[in-house]
């Protein structure tokens, strides 16, 4: 029964998956499914199928898996949309899980136009985030619609270029790619899924399909044969060879192809969320100028940072692992010196990425308290913003705390004290409450 419901919870029909979630929650409440106690692991950066999830997980599925794994907190982040935020927050509330909703897109940073930041090979272009959206309904949907439209046009044009090269196994964007998404937000990875399926249709025999891919991708036949029946690996190879720098579908982006850093930060702020800098690994020429980069980011409104820990330590080569770990700790120290909350996660937008980080790794274990504090801050922000407009960057917060350190301490404590299973925990808090009143209410 559980396995069937967990499959149904990924249905594109929201009513269908919500019914499955409610049935799973009822089974857990009745004792038919044993759920663990809450632990000290977090994942605040999971893409859902509203952008791309390597396992096809919906927002509800991610919330369920987070609770079933005993996570302390979980968050979704989708490219260019807020489509999953309300569903995810409602699912977390139902399950008694600390949850937060986020947004990610690519932006142009004029001050770094000649330097690579966190989008490899693309100077001036950066992945940029907002975390802690209290609702998926934007105050003004026009900017969000524009972000999505711009991204979709890039993907559509890329798909056309790659399809021309892969004839007769090219795909039609409207017919073959968009139906792979629940809400018409296709990514490069969806295009790869469609291309893989089309090649299997056009070349049903393995030998001919392998020869096709070897010729089109310029790869040795033995390499193609090794991944021919491993769809994630094959699709990853197709993406790397046709859509990234040097591939037939790649066109070097210009600043005008993306919204600006300040425009996206302004959108995040207008929706009472927290503009967030996405750290890569400290090795790019832009990230090597971290003090300057963070200054630019914070001038745009950035008030938190995001890290994907696994790519900052998990390497077989000892020297690479040591160097990446040093850069990770150096970045954490710089962020903390600026009182920037730190949120972490695994992305899960590619098959094979972890569900939760290995926080027992020597490089990460000393940082776990910092990561938990970031989760508490964002969770408290989300609940207080939803309930009374008392979010982390609200006018109330600016007036209530003498400095960012004091503000962080307050939101971290609220996040720890709030019981995610008790959605009435803030019932006595009003927009006129003082920080002391808020804490007393808990």
N, C-alpha and C positions, 0 to 999 in steps of 0.2 A: 504493500500500500504506500509506504513512504517513498519508494523509488518511483512509483507512478506519479505521485503528487509532485515530486521534485522535478520530474520532466515537464509536467503540465505548468509548473510555475514559470517556465520560460516561454510560454505561448505568446504570440504577438497580440492577442486579445487581452486587454488589461482586466476585463471582468473575469475572464477564465483563469488568469494567473492569480488574481486576488482571491478567488474562491479556493484555489489550491492552497494558497498561503494560510487562509483562515482554517482550513481543515488540518493542515500541519500543526498550526498553533494549538488547535483544540486537542489533537492527539498528544501533544507535549504537555498541555495543562492537565489532561486526564491520566498522564503517566504512561501512555502507550509508547511514547518516544521519550527517551531519557536525554535531557539536555544538561551539559556540564555547568558547573559554577563559573562565574565570570573570572577570567584570568587577567594577565597583564600584557596581552598582545594586542596590537592595533594595526589596522590597514585603512588609512584615510584617503587612499588614491586608487580606486578601482573603476575602470571603465565598464559601463554596462552595455547591453546591446543597442542602446540608443545612440552610441557612436560605434564602438566595436569592442566586444569582449572575446578573448581567444577561446572561450568555452561556451559562448552563446548565452551567458547569464543575463537575466533581467534584473532590474533593481530589486524586486521582491526576492529573487533567488539569492542575490548577494546578501541581503539582510538576513535571510534564513540561514545561509551558510555561516555567516558571521556569528549568529547566535548559537548555532549548532556546534561551532568550534570553540565557544566560550570566549570570543574576543571581547576586549574591554571597550573598544570603539571601532566603528567602521564608517567609511565615507565613499560616496561615488563622485567621480569627476568625468564628465563627458565632453567630447569635442563639440564646440559651437552650439550646444543646445542645453536647455535646462529641463528637457522633457521628462527625465526620470526623477527629478528632485522630490516632488510631492509624493509620488508612490514610495520612494525609498524612505523618506522620513516617516510616513504613515506606517510602513512595514516595520521600521525600527521601533516605533512607539507600541505597536501591537505586540512585538516580541520582547520588549524590555531591553533594548540594545541602544547604547549611545550611538547616535548617527549624525552625519552632516552631509550636505550636498554641495557639489562644486561644479566648476565650468572651466574649460581650457580651450585656448585657441592660439594661433600664431600671430605675432604682431611685428611691426617694424619699429626699431629703436634707432632714431636718427643719429643720436650721439655715438652709436657703435656701428654705423653704416659700413665701415671698413673692417670690422672685427667679427669673428664668429663667436656666438654666445652659447646657446644650448641647442641649436639646430645645426647639426654637423654639415659643414660645407656651404653654409648659407649666411654669409656676413650680414649683420644688421637684423637678422630675423630671429625671433625668440618665441619659444613656447611660454605662454603667460596664463596665469590662473586667477580664479576667484574662488574662495572657499567660504563656507558658512552661509549659503543662501537659505533664508528661512522659508522661501516659497519658490516654486517653479514658474510662477506668473510674474513676468517682468513688469516693472512700473510703466515703462515705455518699451514695447516689444520691437520697435523699429530697429534699434541698434543690433539686437540679437538676431533679428531676421536678416539684417545685412551681413553679419558675421557668417551666418550659415550659408547664405546665398553665395558669398565670395568663395568660401571653402568648397561648396558644391560645384561651382563653375570650374575651379581648378581641377577637381577630381574628374569632372565630366570631360574636360579637354584632355587630361592625361589619359583617360580610358580610350578616347578616340585615337590618340597617337599610338598607344600600345596595341590596340586592336588592329590598326592598319598593318603594323609590323607582324602581328601574329595570324594574319589571314592564312587559312580559312577558319581559324579558331578564335577570331575576334568576337567581341560581345557588343550588344546594343545596351547602352546605359539605362534607358527607360525600361526595357523589357527584361534584361538579364541581371542588372545590378541592383536597382532600387528595390525590387521585391525581396531582397535579402535583408532589408532593414525594416524595423517596425514603424518608422516615422520619416522615411525618405531622407536619411542623413548618411549617405554612403561615403566610405573612406577608401583609401588605396587598398586596404585589406579586403574589403568587399569586392573590389574589382578583381583582385587575385582569386578569390573564391569563384567568381563567375567565370574567369578564364580557365581555371582548372576544370570546372564542370563542363565547359564548352569543349575543351580539348578531349575530355573523356567521351563526349558524345560524337565528336567528329572522328576520333581515332579510338574506337573501342578496344582494339588489340594493343596490348602493352608494347610490343615491339615497335609498331608504327608510331605510337604516341611518344615513346622514348626518343625515337629518331627525330620526331618533330621538335620536341623541346630542346634536344641537343643542338640542332641546327639553329633554331631561333634564339636560343640563349647563349650560343657560342661556348657550350660546355662539353667536356668529354662525355661520351655515351655512358661510361661506367658511373659517373657522378649522378647522371639523371636516373639511371636504373636503380641506384641506391635509395633514391627518395621518391620514386614514381608512385608508390602506394602509401607514402607518408604525406598526406595532404598538407599539414602545416609546414613541413620542411620544404616541399615542392613550391608551395605558394610563397614562402619566404624567399626562396631562390628567384622566383619570377619577379617578385617585388624588387629585390636587390639588383637584378640584372637589367630590368626594363624601366623602373620608376625612380631610381636614385641617380645621383650624379654619374654621368657617362652613359646612362640608359637611353633608349630611343624615346621614352615617354617623358624624360626629364627636361624641363626648361628652367634655367636659372631664374629664381624669382627676383623681382625688383621691389623696392619699398612700396610702390603704389599697389602692389598685388595683395597687400595686407592692411588691416586697420592698424593705427598707430598704438604704441604702448599707452599713451595718455588717454586715447579714446576708449580703449578697453578698460583701463583702470577706472575711468569716469563712469562707465556703465556698471561696473561692479559696485562702486561706491553708491551710485544712485539706487541700487537695489539692496542697500544695507548689508552687503557682504564684504569680505576682506580681500583686497587685491594681494596676490601672492606671487613672489618670485620663484620660478622653477629652476632649482640648481641641477646642473648636469653632473659634472665630476671634477671641475676645477682645472681641466687640462686645456681648454680652448684659449685662444689669445684674448678673447673677451673676458672669460672667467678668471684668467690670470691677473686681470685688473679688477679684482673683486671689490675693493673699496670704492673705486670710481663707479663700478657697475651698480653696486647697492645704493650708492648716492643717487644715481639716475633713477633707479627703481623706486626708491622711497620718495623722491620728488614727485613721482607720478601718483603716489598714494599707497604704494606697497607697504603693508603692515605685518606680513608674515612670509615665511619661506617654506618651500616644499622640497623634500629629498626623496629619491627612489634609492633606498639604501643598498639594494643588492648589486647595483652597478658601481658601487663605490668601495667594494671590498672583495667580492666573490669571484676571484680569478685564480687559476691554477698556478700561474707564474708568480713566484714569491715576490720578485721585485715590483711587478705591476700591482700586486695586492698591497704591498707595503706602501708604495707611493700613493695609490688611490686612497688608502686608509688615512694617510697623513693629510691629504687634501680635504678629505671629509671632515676630520677633526678640526682642521684649520678653519673650514667654512662654518662649522657649528660654533666655534669660538667667536668668530666675527659676527654671526647672527645674534648670538646671546649678548655680545657687547652692545648691540643696538636694541636689545629687548624685543627681538622679533620672534614670536612663537614659531615653532618648527613642527610641521606636519609631515608624516611619512606614509608611504604605501608602495605597493608592488606593480601598479598599473593594470596588469592582467589584460592588456590589449593585444597580447600575442600568446598563442598556445605555448605552454611550458613555463610561463612565469609563475612564481610562487603565489599561493593564496595568502600567505603571511610571511613576513621576513623572519630570518633566523636571528632572533635577538640574543641568542646565546653565543653568537660568534664573538671572538675577542674584540673585534673592531666596533661592534654594536652594543655589547653588554653595558659599557659605561655610559652610553647615551640613552638607554631606555628611559630613565626618569625624565630626561628632557623631552623625549617623544611623547610620553604619557602626559606631561604638562601641556604640550601643544594640543593633544586630543581633548583634554579637559577644557582648555580655553575655548576651542572652537565649538565644543558641544554646549558649554554654558552660553556662549554668544548666541548660538542658534536658538536655544530654548528661551532665553531672555528676550531676544528680538521677536520671536514668534508671539510670545505672551504679552509683552508690554512695550516693545520698541526700545529695550535697554541693551542693545547689542554693543559689541566691542568698539565700534567706531561711531556710536551714536553721540548726539549732543549731550545726553545724560552722562555718558562715560567721560567725555571731555571735561565736563564740569565737576565730576565726582572724584577724580583722582589727581593727585599732584604730579605724577609722572607715570611713564609707561610701566615701570617696574611694579608700582603699586597696583596698577590696573591689571597686569598679568597675574599678580598674586591673588587678587579678588576673583577673577574669572576662573583661574585654576581651582580655587577652593570651591567655588560654586559647582564647577564641573564634577569634582570629586563627590560632593555632598548630594547632588541631584540624583535621585533614584530613577533610572530610565524606565522602570516598570510602573512608576507612579506619575502619570501625566497630570495629576492635580497638585504636584509638589510646589508649584508657583502660584497657587490660587490666591494667596494673600498678598502677592506682589502687584504693585500698581506703578504707573509711570511716575508717580510722586514718591515712590519708596527710595530711601537712602541705601547705600551699600550695606550699612549695618542692618537695616530693615530686611533686606533681601536674605542675608545670611541667617538672621533670626527666624525667618519664615521656613528655613530648611531644617 
